[in-house]
Amino acid sequence: MHPLLNAEELCFFKNYGYLIKKRALDRDACEVVLDRMWQTAPASIKRDDPTTWRPIPDDEASDDPLLFLQKTRWQFRGAATEQALIDLVFNRPLVAWAEQLLGADSLRAPKVGGRPMGSWGPAWPGGPVDPQLGEGVRGIYATLPAEAGSERQPDQLHTDGHPFHLGVVCLLDDSPPDGGAFKIWPASHQRFYPLFPMQYDQARIPFYEHLPSHKGIIHPPEYLEEIERVEADTPAVDCHGEQGDVVFWHHRLGHMAGHNYAEPATIRQALLYDYCKTDLDTMRLDPPQQDMWRDWGDELKVAQVSISRQFAAEQRLPLVLAEQLER
Ligand SMILES: [Fe+2]
């Protein structure tokens, strides 16, 4: 039985916008979901042969949002509303922790057998699929190793443009450092939260075929400038780990899908989910609030303890931030 989050964990989440929980998920349950993913493997990628774990060849690529296969990205969303996937994120212990963060009985439940994310197509022509359009998890996202000898891609953060409250990334298999795990920029949620007209959404403009220069999300200049500042002053945290580890993250936290350069080759295999409160529809009408935790759970709001350096180290908090903690 997993204990509930303690005050230090709640405070850490408030301050830094993320929380890593080791060994949160049952390993057998992870294996069931992995087996499901491997049923969709591109022909040239063999589960038992790491020498085949390479970027997806063009003739095996797919733009189908339910099974997206491009280069190092293998994103299987077709099973997003199956019981085994939903059970990982909407059962103890994860849902109990999410309720501590967001409030008891406040979460919108995913729908087994509902429509997976990707059923509706992209958020705008040529754009990404919208995670808010989906009744289950986001999907199983695998990141294959980068091409051997390829130039290292720079890290670039973004915040998500669709409204939700709390993200979770679940490692279905071991994922070593530099192996394509989720990357986050700690404490950036406090800096990005005030910069948008609405507290959950990022504003979008419509797409017109005959006026193609503008489409999708409008990024306020203050946001773009803050991205540069955060990337310059905050080292990212690589949320690598073992099978069953999870990381929770605040909806305005800067993050990216990591690149996979680990040796020996591994495939980062993760399940992603967004927790939303049932009254997101009314909350999203409001601009950013003076108290950015107004919509969150009472347990989170009242938690007030100091964070130990040891706990910060366990969470891989970069030194530049950990040094500001009391001794
Ligand atoms: Fe994202």
Residues whose N, C-alpha, C, O or C-beta is under 5 A from the ligand:
A	BS01	LIG	D160
